[in-house]
Amino acid sequence: MTSILRWIRERDPELNTVRKGARAAVIMPAAFAFSDLVVGNPVMSMYASFGSFALLLMVDFSGSTRDRLTAQFWLVLAGTVLIAVGTLASHAVVTAVLTTVAVTFLILFSGVVSSVLAGASTALLVSFVLPVTIPAPLSSLDDRLYGWWLVGAASMAAIVLLWPAPTRDPLRPKIARALTLLAERIKLEVECVSGGLPLSRNPPLRALAEEGDEAVQEMKSTFWDTPYRPAGLTTTGRAEVRLAGQVVWLHSVLRREPFESGPGPIDPAVCAVETAAAEVLERAAELLDSTGRAERLDSETRRLLEARQAMEREVTGAQVTGDAAAFVASLEPSFRAQEISFAISAIAANVEIATAAEARSWRDRFLGRQPAGFSTRLSSARARVSAHAERHSVWLRNSIRGAVALSLSVLVATVIGVEHSFWVVLGTLVVLRSNAVTTGQSALHALAGTAIGFAIGAFVLWAVHGHTIFLWILLPITILIAGLAPTVLSFMSGQAGFTVLLLILFEIAAPTGWRTGLIRLEDIAVGCSVSLLAGALFWPRGARAALGRSLDEAFADNARYFRDAVEFGVTRCDVSAASPFPNEARSQALAAMQRLDDAFRGYLAERGTKRLHLSDASSLVASVTVLQYSAEAIVDLWSRDDGVVDRDRSAAQTEIVTAADPVATWFERAGQALGREAPAPGRLPYDQAAEARLIAAVSRDLSDDDGRATATGVRIVWTAHHVDAARRLADGVAEVVEKIR
């Protein structure tokens, strides 16, 4: 028994699936028995049975107990409306088909606006397809709703009384621990610099760095190697996904050995920035590690901003001595401090989003409203819909595919005269309930699982030989297995368990023996075929190709944003007209990142073996994020200048643009290699001659007439450092592209 529990925990560490299956094993037989044996209403018993499956196994809301209860209440209420709509639309084929198209698309696509609806979409679809595929007079609506309300009330009671789920998630404490250790590493670096100690070959610093490396690796392992996929079904979950990527980004910055040129005049200012950054990181970790605290980090981030501004004043006021190359090299610590501060500011913003999202009212959660004070271009419903109103959007295609497949199944079931049209639609739904787009694989697995379940169920019915008492004993066991199988075993085994469960249910309600299973197998085959056809029409290449295409678009749009950001910056120091703020490129980059986030979410949620390893996929997504943040950092850097142009700097401008353009082009070609099967680009070489030309070009701009560094000259050098950081980022992307090609 202990070994079985250990085996289950390996596949379901938080026992979420066990909890859901156990609840269903208690509630479903009880609701079915009450409806069938006590009330004696077959319609009520059918809706109680399928309602139990939908409300207890097909949805699992997160948050506190109050949040779960509220979500469950809204789900029951929405199901009530859908049952009424489905009953009204079921009387004519035309209205049934057209209503199915509209309702299915709205349910599926609404997930881009409301994460609550995204998580409940399958349960909502079940509540609609059941009444719309079984024509009945309006007088039967009461019995249908009684069954749904019965299990709705029971499911809400089960959330509170039957093994309530913990509110903590496994990823969040790992992020908090990584943030704490990275903050300690930054503070120790500051102590070493302040005390004149070397940063390299420093045993205490090396030990702390290794501990931080382990914490980051543990965080990544939690994200990649467990069934828990915080892939964006809530605002908090999305923020945590971004946090995971930003922690990896900050970690990569810290792992680059800091430049050591001996004590310098700007060291105190650099240390002040890193100290303030470490304080922000520590407070962010405390907020993540707490429960129910939605505090802001305003004071900490303000001190960090003030320290960074003071450092910039120190740098621009420093005396330029010696050759330009030496001074440019001495700016490396200040650039590293600026990069760290920008990364930590982004981390702090996402921590505030994650904690504030938990403190929202349920109304705001249901409507997809962002926490107060965190408005972004993609936070409103209009912006989110606009981001996905694009033909390559995973969410849009999934929504269209689902609407067409379910409506076609309703039409086909009516035309060919299938006796139980609900099973045809259910056959379509069991394929579409996966968030993934490998329609063919899911259809084959659904058919195979149905066939296996039919064989097992037929044997069970033959073995019990009409003794209903044995079927009642087997019912809760079968429910538990059907609930556990998809996560613990496989999607196909879950479909087999679901088939056995339905055979037992219908044998109890209306004994007909194995013939029920045979009819259901035929109907399921028709439904899977319809789903296969719809998937081939709207998504012929599957989840891997969909993710590749999204990566292609995201790399292309963010490379364009990076290129425009560099041009925006360097043209502000030119006597000619400056490039405009890259608003359009930024909007396209953010929208592409939103679509990539959803494509990655679908890929994470996909069942079965993945051709692209999760670590590689996550690394590519994180690289897009880093590229976007690099562009944001460049825009932020130049947005703070005074816009005064006192001399011609066209030579420096040309060198930076010349250096940035091949980097942006490389990322575009890398995206094409991932999404279009184009040749993988070769690695970007380090161009020492270009660096020498840049230093020569900016040498006369680094200082003013008094020999002090100019703000514009320093910004030019920092921009060049950002371009070089993007070039180093390309090396990591190249490793992944070469591995998977």
HELIX and SHEET records of a PDB file:
HELIX    1   1 THR A    2  ARG A   11  1                                  10    
HELIX    2   2 ASN A   16  ALA A   33  1                                  18    
HELIX    3   3 PHE A   34  VAL A   39  3                                   6    
HELIX    4   4 PRO A   42  LEU A   56  1                                  15    
HELIX    5   5 THR A   65  ALA A   89  1                                  25    
HELIX    6   6 VAL A   93  PHE A  109  1                                  17    
HELIX    7   7 SER A  110  VAL A  112  5                                   3    
HELIX    8   8 SER A  115  VAL A  132  1                                  18    
HELIX    9   9 LEU A  138  SER A  140  5                                   3    
HELIX   10  10 LEU A  141  LEU A  161  1                                  21    
HELIX   11  11 LEU A  171  SER A  194  1                                  24    
HELIX   12  12 PRO A  203  ASP A  225  1                                  23    
HELIX   13  13 THR A  235  ARG A  255  1                                  21    
HELIX   14  14 ASP A  267  ASP A  289  1                                  23    
HELIX   15  15 ASP A  298  GLY A  317  1                                  20    
HELIX   16  16 ALA A  324  SER A  330  1                                   7    
HELIX   17  17 GLU A  332  GLU A  358  1                                  27    
HELIX   18  18 TRP A  362  LEU A  367  1                                   6    
HELIX   19  19 ALA A  381  HIS A  388  1                                   8    
HELIX   20  20 VAL A  394  VAL A  415  1                                  22    
HELIX   21  21 SER A  421  LEU A  432  1                                  12    
HELIX   22  22 THR A  439  VAL A  464  1                                  26    
HELIX   23  23 THR A  468  VAL A  488  1                                  21    
HELIX   24  24 PHE A  491  ALA A  509  1                                  19    
HELIX   25  25 ARG A  515  PHE A  538  1                                  24    
HELIX   26  26 GLY A  542  VAL A  570  1                                  29    
HELIX   27  27 THR A  571  CYS A  573  5                                   3    
HELIX   28  28 ASN A  583  ALA A  605  1                                  23    
HELIX   29  29 LEU A  614  SER A  639  1                                  26    
HELIX   30  30 SER A  650  GLY A  675  1                                  26    
HELIX   31  31 GLN A  688  VAL A  698  1                                  11    
HELIX   32  32 SER A  699  ASP A  701  5                                   3    
HELIX   33  33 ALA A  711  ILE A  740  1                                  30    
END                                                                             
